Amino acid sequence: MKLRVLARLLEIQRVLIRHGLDEFVSATHLYRPLRYATLLSPSMWFARRRGGTRGERLRLALQELGPIFVKFGQAVSTRRDLLPPDIAEELAKLQDRVPPFDGAAAQALIEAALGKPVAELFDEFEQQPLAAASIAQVHAAKLKNGGARAKEVVVKVLRPGMREVIERDLEVLYALADLAQRFWADARRLRPVEIVAEYEKTILDELDLMREAANAAQLKRNFASSPLLYVPEVYFDLSRVNVMVMERIRGVPISDMATLRAANADIPKLAKNGVEIFFTQVFRHNFFHADMHPGNIFVLIDDPANPRYAAIDFGIVGTLDPRDQHYLAENFLAVFDRDYRRVAVLHVESGWVPPDTRVDEMESAIRTVCEPIFDKPIKDISFGTLLLRLFDISRRFNMEIQPQLILLQKTLFNIEGLGRDLYPDLDIWNTASPILRDWMRERVGVRSVLKSWRKQWPDIVDAARVLPGLLSHLVQRAQNGSLRVRIDAPEIEGLKAALRASNRRRDAITVGGVILLCGVFWLMVHRQPEWLGWALSVLGAGWLLAAWRRR
């Protein structure tokens, strides 16, 4: 183990002990090499313990340890069902009340990045931070030349020295993951090193505010015509790697339930919209905000009957591989239909469990977990018990963690916690099922298929144009002897025959596709006589099927 990593582990130990959190040091299994060193440490016996509640001491310790630990506190703070109330209340302060760094230093960083004094960049600039988080803080400002109606903005600036701090703690995480891999029986299944590698990409991306600005612009385009989510405008001409300027949101924090109720905001509608936003981002757009803790979510209540979400902080976004997206959608729908055998089969097909897994046993285990919580609102579901049962299933069937899904799982974790706080009576089953079914119908509908063909048609045409030439060239080389692989005359004739069959098949597919498209076009545009459109469609489909089956 590197000396730098060992020093950081001892520093973490000292911080925890100084804040009276000795049980966290003695409880962790990843500290095995240092397990007994803690008893010899002077800090264990002579450290001056700080006062305060256990929640406050834990929050202060996480703040002192740095951004990676603060982010952990932010993530678990949304799960009040899994934490004692006093700890949850304190950890919630990590969402937007982390101690700021000096405002004058922030101003100097902004001026250095943008190359001008703030007085030339903004009509007004507040040196006192508006809010502070683990990696950056924001200052309120007004754009230049706006007059009395100057556009209100926030200026986000990275904390100095963040990359060095994060890279050091990533080294520690890799070291702990390596220890886990060596000493923990479940390590192969949980893949700790790969999880840390996935997290490394995510958190280092947060250090590039130009990337965050681009994420915000993409999300804004995705919801441009939607009444569900508002994304503030980003000013790219005033943004750099360590500075970003964006429109200021005047909304109610999602955690301020008293204000939302006083304004008569439609809370049930807001909760249902939250579920729709999640499924829309994950499946329809395949681009989702992956840091949805309460500090990053506001509600616009200009029209209380139709409240609208507004999001900030786009440093962490996620996308899914199409294969993972497909299997997730299939899994969700199978659970909604209580088709537990299908869930088990999908897990085997996707490789999430070993191929020799007994499907009937896994089906029974999944039924045992899902049936007691089906059709119940969030308030009646014990997610602590549910998690324990899911962990038991994972261990029993040797289910491997999928590192590429960690961001999605984190987002689900946050969303479910927000829903529990916002509207505990929400029936997530009946809310989510129609949204996902509509998406699946659209995905296999005629318009979607035509759109997919239109996108892929140039590639198909290019491949069809190039393939005969390549095969012909291969045959010519084989005939004149320049191909080093020995091919006898009968094999050459076989290649020629295969080439001719391929050309005929290609031509037949092209003709069938054109006929089918004509039929679909007739049904969508002309409609009358309808029988002609259907006849062309059936003829084209039949032609395609015959060509496809021709070998």
C-alpha positions in Angstrom: 0.0 0.0 0.0 1.3 3.4 -0.9 2.5 5.7 1.9 0.2 8.4 0.7 -2.8 6.1 0.9 -1.8 4.8 4.3 -1.4 8.4 5.6 -4.9 9.3 4.3 -6.5 6.2 5.9 -4.9 7.2 9.2 -6.2 10.8 8.7 -9.7 9.5 8.1 -9.4 7.4 11.3 -8.3 10.5 13.3 -11.2 12.6 11.9 -13.8 10.0 12.8 -12.3 9.5 16.3 -12.1 13.3 16.9 -15.8 13.6 16.1 -16.6 10.7 18.5 -17.4 8.2 15.7 -15.2 5.4 17.0 -17.8 2.8 16.1 -17.3 3.6 12.3 -13.6 2.8 12.7 -14.0 -0.4 14.5 -17.0 -1.6 12.5 -15.5 -1.4 9.0 -14.1 -4.7 7.6 -12.1 -2.9 4.9 -9.6 -1.6 7.5 -8.3 -5.1 8.4 -4.7 -4.2 7.9 -5.2 -1.3 10.4 -7.7 -3.0 12.6 -5.5 -3.2 15.6 -3.4 -0.1 14.8 -6.4 2.0 15.9 -5.9 0.8 19.5 -2.3 2.0 19.5 -3.1 5.4 18.0 -2.7 8.3 20.4 -5.8 9.9 18.9 -7.9 7.0 20.1 -7.0 7.7 23.7 -6.1 11.4 23.9 -8.2 13.1 21.1 -10.5 15.8 22.3 -14.0 14.7 21.4 -16.3 17.3 20.0 -19.8 17.8 21.4 -23.1 17.8 19.6 -25.5 15.1 18.5 -24.3 12.1 16.6 -25.9 13.4 13.4 -24.1 16.7 13.7 -20.8 15.0 14.5 -21.2 12.7 11.4 -22.1 15.7 9.2 -19.1 17.7 10.4 -16.8 14.7 9.9 -18.0 14.2 6.3 -17.5 17.9 5.6 -13.9 17.8 7.0 -13.0 14.6 5.0 -13.9 16.3 1.6 -16.1 16.1 -1.4 -16.3 12.3 -1.9 -17.5 11.9 1.6 -19.9 14.8 1.3 -21.4 13.2 -1.8 -22.0 10.0 0.1 -23.8 11.9 2.8 -25.9 13.7 0.2 -26.9 10.4 -1.4 -28.1 8.7 1.8 -29.7 11.9 3.2 -32.7 11.3 0.8 -33.5 8.0 2.4 -35.2 8.9 5.7 -36.8 5.5 5.8 -33.4 3.9 6.2 -31.8 6.4 8.6 -32.6 7.5 12.1 -34.4 10.9 11.9 -31.6 12.9 13.7 -29.0 11.7 11.3 -31.1 12.2 8.2 -31.9 15.7 9.3 -28.2 16.6 9.7 -27.1 14.9 6.5 -29.7 16.9 4.6 -27.7 20.0 5.4 -24.9 18.7 3.1 -27.2 19.2 0.1 -26.6 23.0 -0.1 -25.2 24.2 3.2 -21.5 23.1 3.0 -19.2 25.8 4.4 -18.2 28.1 1.5 -14.7 29.2 0.6 -13.7 32.9 0.6 -15.8 35.0 -1.7 -12.8 37.2 -2.7 -10.9 34.1 -3.8 -13.9 33.0 -5.8 -14.0 36.4 -7.5 -10.3 36.2 -8.3 -10.9 32.8 -9.9 -13.8 34.1 -12.0 -11.8 37.1 -13.2 -8.8 34.9 -14.1 -11.0 32.5 -16.0 -12.9 35.1 -18.0 -10.0 37.6 -18.4 -11.9 40.6 -17.1 -12.9 42.2 -13.8 -16.4 41.2 -12.6 -17.4 44.9 -12.8 -17.0 44.6 -16.6 -18.7 41.3 -16.8 -21.8 41.9 -14.6 -23.9 44.8 -13.5 -24.0 43.3 -10.1 -22.0 40.6 -8.4 -22.5 39.3 -4.8 -19.2 38.3 -3.3 -21.1 36.5 -0.5 -22.0 33.0 -1.9 -25.6 32.2 -2.5 -25.0 28.5 -1.8 -22.1 26.1 -1.4 -21.7 22.4 -2.2 -18.8 20.0 -2.0 -17.1 20.8 -5.3 -18.3 24.3 -6.2 -20.2 27.3 -4.9 -22.5 29.8 -6.6 -22.7 33.6 -6.5 -25.7 35.7 -7.5 -25.1 38.3 -10.3 -26.9 40.3 -13.0 -25.8 40.3 -16.6 -24.2 43.5 -18.0 -26.2 46.0 -20.0 -29.5 44.8 -18.7 -30.6 48.1 -17.1 -33.4 47.9 -14.6 -34.5 44.5 -16.0 -31.0 42.9 -16.0 -31.1 39.2 -16.3 -30.5 37.5 -13.0 -27.9 34.7 -13.2 -25.8 32.6 -10.9 -22.0 32.2 -11.3 -20.8 28.7 -10.4 -17.1 28.4 -9.6 -15.1 25.3 -8.6 -13.4 25.2 -5.3 -9.6 25.6 -5.7 -7.5 22.4 -5.4 -10.4 20.0 -5.9 -8.7 17.8 -8.5 -5.8 17.0 -6.2 -8.1 16.3 -3.2 -10.4 14.0 -5.3 -7.5 12.2 -7.0 -6.0 11.4 -3.6 -9.3 10.0 -2.2 -9.8 8.0 -5.4 -6.5 6.4 -4.7 -7.8 5.5 -1.2 -11.0 4.1 -2.7 -8.9 1.9 -5.1 -6.8 0.7 -2.2 -9.9 -0.2 -0.2 -11.4 -1.9 -3.2 -8.2 -3.9 -3.7 -8.3 -4.9 0.0 -11.9 -6.0 -0.4 -11.0 -8.0 -3.5 -8.4 -9.9 -1.5 -10.2 -10.4 1.9 -13.9 -10.3 1.1 -15.7 -13.4 -0.1 -18.4 -11.4 -2.0 -15.9 -9.2 -3.8 -15.9 -11.1 -7.1 -19.7 -10.7 -7.3 -19.7 -7.0 -6.2 -16.8 -6.0 -8.4 -15.5 -3.1 -6.1 -12.6 -2.1 -8.3 -14.9 -1.7 -11.4 -17.4 0.3 -9.3 -14.6 2.7 -8.2 -13.5 3.0 -11.8 -17.0 3.9 -12.8 -17.3 6.4 -10.0 -13.9 7.9 -10.9 -15.2 8.8 -14.4 -18.3 10.4 -12.9 -16.7 12.6 -10.3 -13.8 13.7 -12.6 -16.4 14.8 -15.2 -17.9 17.1 -12.5 -14.7 19.1 -12.4 -15.3 20.3 -16.0 -18.0 23.0 -15.9 -18.0 23.2 -19.7 -19.2 19.6 -19.8 -21.9 20.5 -17.2 -23.0 23.4 -19.4 -23.3 21.1 -22.4 -25.3 18.6 -20.3 -27.6 21.4 -19.3 -28.1 22.5 -22.9 -28.9 18.9 -24.0 -31.4 18.4 -21.2 -33.0 21.8 -22.0 -33.5 20.7 -25.6 -35.0 17.4 -24.5 -37.6 19.1 -22.4 -38.0 22.2 -24.6 -41.8 21.7 -25.3 -42.6 19.8 -22.0 -44.6 21.2 -19.1 -42.9 18.8 -16.7 -39.4 20.1 -16.3 -37.7 23.5 -16.7 -33.9 23.7 -17.3 -32.2 27.1 -16.9 -30.4 28.7 -19.8 -26.6 28.5 -19.8 -24.4 31.4 -21.1 -21.5 29.6 -22.9 -19.7 32.9 -23.7 -19.3 33.4 -19.9 -18.4 29.8 -19.1 -15.1 28.0 -18.8 -13.7 24.8 -17.3 -13.9 26.2 -13.8 -16.6 28.8 -14.2 -20.2 28.6 -15.4 -22.9 31.2 -15.7 -26.5 30.2 -16.0 -30.0 31.7 -15.5 -31.1 32.0 -11.9 -34.1 29.9 -10.8 -36.7 31.5 -8.5 -38.4 28.4 -7.3 -39.3 26.6 -4.0 -36.8 23.9 -2.9 -38.5 20.5 -3.2 -37.8 19.9 0.5 -39.8 23.0 1.6 -43.1 21.2 1.9 -44.6 23.9 4.1 -44.3 26.5 1.4 -45.6 24.2 -1.3 -48.7 23.4 0.8 -49.2 27.0 1.7 -49.2 27.8 -2.0 -51.8 25.1 -2.6 -49.5 23.3 -5.1 -50.9 20.1 -6.5 -48.6 17.7 -4.6 -50.0 14.4 -6.0 -49.6 15.8 -9.5 -46.1 16.9 -8.7 -45.2 13.4 -7.5 -46.7 11.7 -10.6 -44.8 14.1 -12.8 -41.6 13.2 -11.1 -42.1 9.5 -12.0 -42.9 10.5 -15.6 -39.7 12.7 -15.8 -37.6 9.8 -14.6 -38.9 7.3 -17.1 -38.9 9.9 -19.9 -35.2 10.7 -19.3 -34.1 7.1 -18.9 -36.1 5.4 -21.7 -37.3 8.0 -24.2 -34.3 10.3 -24.1 -31.6 7.9 -22.7 -30.1 10.9 -21.0 -30.9 11.4 -17.3 -30.0 13.8 -14.5 -28.1 11.5 -12.1 -27.7 13.8 -9.1 -31.3 14.5 -8.1 -30.9 15.1 -4.3 -33.3 17.8 -2.9 -30.6 20.6 -3.1 -30.7 20.3 -6.9 -34.5 20.3 -7.4 -36.9 23.3 -7.2 -40.6 23.7 -7.9 -42.0 26.6 -10.0 -45.5 27.4 -8.5 -46.6 30.3 -10.8 -49.6 28.1 -11.5 -50.1 26.0 -8.3 -52.5 23.6 -10.1 -49.8 22.8 -12.5 -46.5 22.9 -10.6 -43.4 22.4 -12.6 -40.0 21.0 -11.7 -36.8 23.0 -12.3 -33.4 21.3 -12.0 -29.9 22.6 -11.5 -26.4 21.1 -11.2 -25.9 18.9 -14.3 -22.4 17.7 -13.6 -23.6 14.1 -13.3 -25.7 12.7 -16.1 -26.2 9.1 -17.2 -26.9 7.2 -20.4 -27.5 3.5 -21.0 -26.3 1.0 -23.5 -29.3 0.1 -25.7 -29.0 -3.5 -24.6 -29.1 -2.6 -20.9 -32.0 -0.2 -21.7 -34.0 -2.9 -23.4 -33.4 -5.4 -20.5 -34.3 -2.9 -17.9 -37.6 -2.0 -19.7 -38.4 -5.6 -20.1 -37.7 -6.2 -16.4 -39.9 -3.3 -15.3 -42.8 -4.5 -17.4 -42.5 -8.1 -16.2 -42.6 -6.9 -12.6 -45.6 -4.7 -13.4 -47.3 -7.8 -14.8 -46.2 -10.0 -11.9 -44.5 -12.2 -14.5 -41.6 -13.2 -12.1 -40.5 -16.1 -14.4 -39.9 -13.6 -17.1 -37.8 -11.5 -14.7 -35.7 -14.5 -13.9 -35.2 -15.5 -17.5 -34.2 -11.9 -18.4 -31.5 -11.9 -15.7 -30.1 -15.1 -17.1 -30.3 -13.9 -20.7 -28.6 -10.6 -19.9 -25.7 -12.4 -18.0 -26.5 -10.7 -14.7 -26.6 -14.1 -13.1 -24.6 -17.3 -14.0 -26.0 -19.2 -17.0 -26.6 -22.4 -14.9 -29.0 -20.5 -12.5 -32.2 -22.4 -11.9 -34.9 -20.2 -13.3 -37.7 -21.7 -11.2 -35.8 -21.1 -7.9 -35.0 -17.5 -8.9 -38.6 -17.0 -9.9 -39.8 -18.1 -6.5 -37.2 -15.8 -4.7 -38.3 -12.8 -6.8 -42.0 -13.5 -6.1 -41.2 -13.6 -2.4 -39.7 -10.1 -2.5 -42.2 -8.4 -4.9 -45.6 -9.8 -3.9 -45.8 -8.2 -0.4 -45.2 -4.7 -1.8 -47.3 -4.9 -4.9 -50.0 -2.3 -5.4 -49.0 -0.5 -2.1 -48.2 3.2 -1.8 -44.6 4.1 -0.9 -45.5 4.8 2.8 -46.5 1.1 3.3 -43.3 -0.3 1.9 -40.4 -1.0 4.1 -37.4 -0.4 1.9 -35.1 -1.5 4.6 -36.6 -5.0 4.6 -36.8 -4.9 0.8 -33.1 -4.1 0.5 -32.1 -6.9 2.9 -34.2 -9.4 0.8 -32.7 -8.1 -2.4 -29.2 -8.5 -1.0 -30.0 -12.0 0.1 -31.2 -12.9 -3.5 -28.1 -11.3 -5.0 -25.9 -13.4 -2.7 -27.8 -16.6 -3.1 -27.8 -16.5 -6.9 -24.3 -15.0 -7.2 -25.7 -12.0 -9.0 -23.0 -9.7 -10.2 -23.1 -5.9 -9.7 -23.4 -4.1 -13.1 -21.0 -1.1 -12.7 -22.6 0.6 -15.8 -25.9 0.8 -14.0 -24.6 2.3 -10.8 -25.7 5.9 -11.8 -29.2 4.7 -12.6 -29.4 2.8 -9.3 -28.2 5.9 -7.5 -30.8 8.0 -9.3 -33.6 5.5 -8.4 -32.4 5.7 -4.8 -32.8 9.5 -4.8 -36.1 9.5 -6.7 -37.8 7.0 -4.4 -36.6 9.0 -1.4 -37.9 12.2 -2.8 -41.3 10.5 -3.6 -41.5 9.2 -0.1 -41.0 12.8 1.4 -43.2 14.5 -1.2 -46.3 12.3 -1.4 -46.2 9.1 0.6 -49.5 7.9 -0.9 -48.1 7.7 -4.4 -48.8 4.3 -6.0 -45.6 4.0 -8.0 -46.8 0.8 -9.8 -49.9 2.3 -11.3 -48.1 5.6 -12.1 -45.1 4.1 -13.8 -46.7 1.2 -15.7 -48.7 3.3 -18.3 -45.7 5.5 -19.0 -43.4 2.6 -19.8 -46.0 0.7 -21.8 -46.6 3.8 -24.0 -42.9 4.0 -24.6 -42.7 0.3 -25.5 -45.6 0.6 -27.9 -44.0 3.6 -29.6 -40.7 1.7 -29.8 -42.2 -1.1 -31.8 -44.7 1.1 -33.7 -44.6 1.8 -37.5 -43.3 5.3 -37.0 -40.5 4.1 -34.9 -39.5 1.4 -37.3 -39.6 3.8 -40.2 -37.5 6.3 -38.3 -35.0 3.5 -37.5 -34.9 2.5 -41.2 -34.4 6.1 -42.3 -31.4 6.5 -39.9 -29.8 3.2 -41.0 -30.7 3.3 -44.7 -27.4 5.1 -45.7 -25.4 2.5 -43.9 -27.4 -0.4 -45.5 -27.0 1.1 -49.0 -23.2 1.7 -48.5 -22.8 -1.9 -47.2 -24.8 -3.3 -50.1 -22.8 -1.2 -52.6 -19.4 -2.2 -51.2 -20.0 -5.9 -50.3 -20.2 -7.2 -53.9 -17.0 -5.5 -54.9 -15.2 -6.9 -51.9 -16.4 -10.4 -52.6 -15.6 -10.1 -56.3 -12.1 -8.8 -55.5 -11.6 -11.7 -53.1 -12.7 -14.2 -55.8 -10.3 -12.5 -58.4 -7.4 -12.7 -56.0 -8.2 -16.3 -55.4 -8.3 -17.1 -59.1 -5.0 -15.3 -60.0 -3.2 -16.8 -57.0 -2.5 -13.6 -55.1 -4.6 -14.8 -52.2 -2.4 -16.9 -50.0 -5.2 -19.2 -48.9 -5.5 -22.1 -51.3 -9.0 -22.4 -52.8 -9.9 -25.1 -55.3 -12.0 -24.4 -58.4 -15.2 -25.9 -56.9 -14.8 -23.6 -53.9 -14.4 -20.6 -56.2 -17.5 -21.6 -58.0 -19.3 -21.9 -54.7 -18.2 -18.4 -53.8 -19.5 -17.1 -57.1 -22.8 -18.8 -56.6 -23.0 -17.4 -53.1 -22.2 -13.9 -54.5 -25.0 -14.2 -57.1 -27.5 -15.4 -54.4 -26.5 -12.5 -52.2 -27.1 -10.1 -55.0 -30.5 -11.6 -55.8 -31.4 -11.5 -52.1 -30.3 -7.9 -51.8 -32.3 -6.9 -54.9 -35.4 -8.7 -53.5 -35.1 -7.0 -50.1 -34.8 -3.6 -51.8 -37.9 -4.3 -54.0 -39.9 -5.6 -51.0 -38.8 -2.7 -48.8 -39.9 -0.2 -51.5 -43.3 -1.9 -51.9 -43.8 -2.0 -48.1 -42.9 1.7 -47.7 -45.3 2.6 -50.6 -48.1 0.8 -48.8 -47.4 2.4 -45.4 -47.1 5.9 -47.1 -50.4 5.3 -48.9 -52.1 4.4 -45.5 -50.7 7.4 -43.7 -51.2 10.0 -46.5 -53.8 9.1 -49.1 -55.8 6.5 -47.1 -58.4 6.0 -49.9 -58.8 3.4 -51.3 -57.6 1.9 -48.1 -57.4 -1.7 -49.5 -54.7 -0.5 -51.9 -52.4 0.6 -49.0 -53.0 -2.7 -47.1 -52.4 -4.7 -50.3 -49.1 -3.0 -51.0 -48.1 -3.4 -47.3 -48.9 -7.1 -47.2 -47.2 -7.7 -50.6 -44.1 -5.8 -49.5 -44.0 -7.6 -46.1 -44.4 -11.0 -47.9 -41.7 -10.2 -50.4 -39.3 -9.1 -47.6 -40.1 -12.3 -45.6 -39.5 -14.5 -48.6 -36.2 -12.7 -49.5 -35.1 -12.8 -45.9 -35.7 -16.6 -45.7 -33.9 -17.3 -49.0 -30.5 -18.8 -48.4 
